[in-house]
């Protein structure tokens, strides 16, 4: 019994110590879409389209469910993306972001990630990654790269993601070609490496 108590105490210290110093695990699943969607909200920015989020159990890369992303209106040149976000206070100073994306469309869909970072909640957005039809496993965003855009870079992809140790919100952006009507993609297994 004493060994069990000591083991539980050690695991508790290791778990909470890990949470305080940031993400250093080899492959930490941040969102597997096995819980609820309560924390995910669609952006209400002027330049984004309507999106409907739900769970799906057919197009899954890990676990039992994935996130079904339904883009509900026709894409036009200046409104060719949907954005949904989750608020979370995380330290990504030593991590990259990885996810799995299933695209029923054969071409044209691209995914990017965005972050609100630091006490000023400064927005940074990664370059877009083009998806092929079917599963796109291990889509990786290098969070240490200098190819993010933000207001300070005049929205050019030339900045580093500042305040990586103080991320406040994570955004997923799905881009699609102009004139594409209702489209669906599935996202699963969002993790930090």
C-alpha positions as CSV (number, residue, x, y, z in Angstrom):
1,X,0.0,0.0,0.0
2,X,2.9,2.4,0.8
3,X,4.4,1.8,-2.6
4,X,1.1,2.5,-4.3
5,X,0.8,5.8,-2.4
6,X,4.4,6.8,-3.3
7,X,3.8,5.9,-6.9
8,X,0.7,8.0,-7.1
9,X,2.4,10.9,-5.4
10,X,5.3,10.7,-7.8
11,X,3.0,10.5,-10.8
12,X,1.1,13.6,-9.5
13,X,4.3,15.6,-9.1
14,X,5.5,14.6,-12.5
15,X,2.2,15.4,-14.1
16,X,1.8,18.8,-12.5
17,X,5.5,19.6,-13.0
18,X,5.2,18.8,-16.7
19,X,2.2,21.1,-17.0
20,X,3.9,24.0,-15.3
21,X,7.1,23.9,-17.4
22,X,5.5,23.4,-20.8
23,X,5.2,20.8,-23.4
24,X,8.2,18.6,-23.6
25,X,6.7,15.3,-24.4
26,X,7.6,13.4,-27.5
27,X,4.0,13.4,-28.8
28,X,1.4,15.0,-26.6
29,X,-2.2,14.8,-27.9
30,X,-3.8,18.2,-27.2
31,X,-7.1,17.6,-28.8
32,X,-8.4,14.2,-30.0
33,X,-12.1,15.3,-30.1
34,X,-13.1,12.6,-27.7
35,X,-14.7,15.0,-25.2
36,X,-17.1,17.9,-26.0
37,X,-17.0,20.7,-28.5
38,X,-17.9,23.3,-25.9
39,X,-14.4,24.9,-25.9
40,X,-14.4,25.3,-29.8
41,X,-15.9,28.4,-31.3
42,X,-16.1,29.7,-34.8
43,X,-14.5,33.0,-35.5
44,X,-16.8,36.0,-36.3
45,X,-14.2,37.9,-38.3
46,X,-15.4,39.9,-41.3
47,X,-13.3,37.9,-43.7
48,X,-14.4,34.3,-42.8
49,X,-17.2,32.1,-43.9
50,X,-19.7,30.3,-41.9
51,X,-18.7,26.9,-40.4
52,X,-20.5,24.1,-38.6
53,X,-18.5,21.9,-36.3
54,X,-19.6,18.4,-35.1
55,X,-18.2,15.0,-34.3
56,X,-17.7,12.2,-36.8
57,X,-17.0,8.6,-36.2
58,X,-16.3,7.4,-39.7
59,X,-13.2,9.5,-40.8
60,X,-11.0,9.0,-37.7
61,X,-7.2,8.8,-37.5
62,X,-7.0,8.0,-33.8
63,X,-9.6,7.2,-31.1
64,X,-13.3,7.1,-31.8
65,X,-14.1,10.5,-33.2
66,X,-12.8,13.3,-35.3
67,X,-13.9,16.9,-35.9
68,X,-16.2,17.3,-38.9
69,X,-15.8,20.8,-40.4
70,X,-18.6,21.9,-42.7
71,X,-17.9,25.1,-44.7
72,X,-21.4,26.3,-45.4
73,X,-21.2,29.2,-47.9
74,X,-19.6,29.8,-51.2
75,X,-16.0,30.9,-51.0
76,X,-15.2,34.3,-52.6
77,X,-11.8,35.9,-53.1
78,X,-11.7,37.8,-49.8
79,X,-13.8,35.4,-47.8
80,X,-12.2,32.0,-48.7
81,X,-11.6,30.5,-45.3
82,X,-13.3,29.4,-42.1
83,X,-11.7,29.7,-38.7
84,X,-12.5,28.0,-35.4
85,X,-10.6,28.5,-32.1
86,X,-10.0,27.1,-28.7
87,X,-8.8,29.2,-25.8
88,X,-6.0,27.5,-23.8
89,X,-3.0,28.8,-21.8
90,X,-0.1,26.7,-23.0
91,X,3.7,26.9,-23.3
92,X,4.8,25.9,-26.9
93,X,8.4,27.2,-26.6
94,X,9.9,23.8,-27.5
95,X,7.1,22.3,-29.6
96,X,5.7,22.0,-33.1
97,X,2.0,21.5,-33.9
98,X,0.9,18.3,-35.7
99,X,-2.5,17.2,-36.9
100,X,-4.2,14.7,-39.2
101,X,-6.6,16.1,-41.9
102,X,-9.0,14.1,-44.1
103,X,-10.1,16.0,-47.3
104,X,-12.8,14.3,-49.5
105,X,-11.9,16.9,-52.2
106,X,-9.0,15.9,-54.4
107,X,-7.4,19.4,-54.5
108,X,-7.7,22.9,-53.3
109,X,-8.0,22.7,-49.6
110,X,-5.3,24.2,-47.4
111,X,-4.9,24.4,-43.6
112,X,-3.1,26.9,-41.4
113,X,-2.8,27.5,-37.7
114,X,-3.0,30.7,-35.8
115,X,-2.2,31.8,-32.2
116,X,-3.0,34.6,-29.9
117,X,0.1,35.0,-27.9
118,X,1.3,37.0,-24.9
119,X,-0.5,39.4,-22.6
120,X,-1.5,41.5,-25.6
121,X,-3.1,38.5,-27.3
122,X,-1.1,39.2,-30.5
123,X,-2.4,37.2,-33.5
124,X,0.1,35.2,-35.6
125,X,-0.8,32.9,-38.5
126,X,1.3,30.2,-40.1
127,X,1.8,29.6,-43.8
128,X,-0.9,27.4,-45.4
129,X,-0.3,23.7,-46.0
130,X,-2.1,22.3,-49.1
131,X,-4.0,19.0,-48.5
132,X,-4.2,16.1,-51.0
133,X,-7.5,14.1,-51.3
134,X,-7.8,11.5,-48.5
135,X,-5.8,11.4,-45.3
136,X,-3.0,13.9,-44.7
137,X,-1.3,12.4,-41.7
138,X,1.2,14.3,-39.5
139,X,0.6,17.7,-41.1
140,X,3.4,19.6,-39.2
141,X,3.6,23.3,-38.4
142,X,7.1,24.4,-37.4
143,X,6.4,26.9,-34.5
144,X,10.1,28.0,-34.5
145,X,10.0,29.1,-38.1
146,X,10.1,32.8,-39.2
147,X,7.2,32.4,-41.7
148,X,4.3,33.6,-39.6
149,X,2.3,36.7,-40.4
150,X,1.0,39.3,-38.0
151,X,0.0,43.0,-37.9
152,X,3.7,44.0,-37.2
153,X,4.8,42.3,-40.5
154,X,2.1,44.0,-42.5
155,X,0.5,40.6,-42.9
156,X,3.6,39.2,-44.7
157,X,4.9,35.7,-43.8
158,X,8.2,37.0,-42.3
159,X,7.8,36.9,-38.5
160,X,8.7,34.5,-35.8
161,X,5.9,33.4,-33.4
162,X,6.7,35.6,-30.4
163,X,5.7,34.6,-26.9
164,X,5.5,30.9,-27.7
165,X,5.7,30.2,-24.0
166,X,2.5,32.2,-23.4
167,X,-0.1,31.0,-26.0
168,X,-3.6,32.1,-25.1
169,X,-5.7,30.8,-28.0
170,X,-5.2,28.3,-30.8
171,X,-6.9,28.8,-34.2
172,X,-7.4,26.3,-37.0
173,X,-7.9,27.9,-40.5
174,X,-9.3,26.0,-43.5
175,X,-8.8,27.7,-46.9
176,X,-10.6,26.6,-50.0
177,X,-10.6,27.7,-53.7
178,X,-12.9,30.6,-54.8
179,X,-16.4,29.6,-55.9
180,X,-16.2,26.3,-54.0
181,X,-19.6,25.7,-52.4
182,X,-20.3,23.6,-49.3
183,X,-17.2,21.6,-48.4
184,X,-16.3,19.2,-45.6
185,X,-12.9,18.3,-44.0
186,X,-12.2,16.2,-41.0
187,X,-9.5,17.0,-38.4
188,X,-8.1,14.7,-35.7
189,X,-5.3,14.0,-33.4
190,X,-4.0,17.6,-32.8
191,X,-0.7,17.2,-30.9
192,X,2.4,19.0,-29.9
193,X,5.9,17.4,-30.5
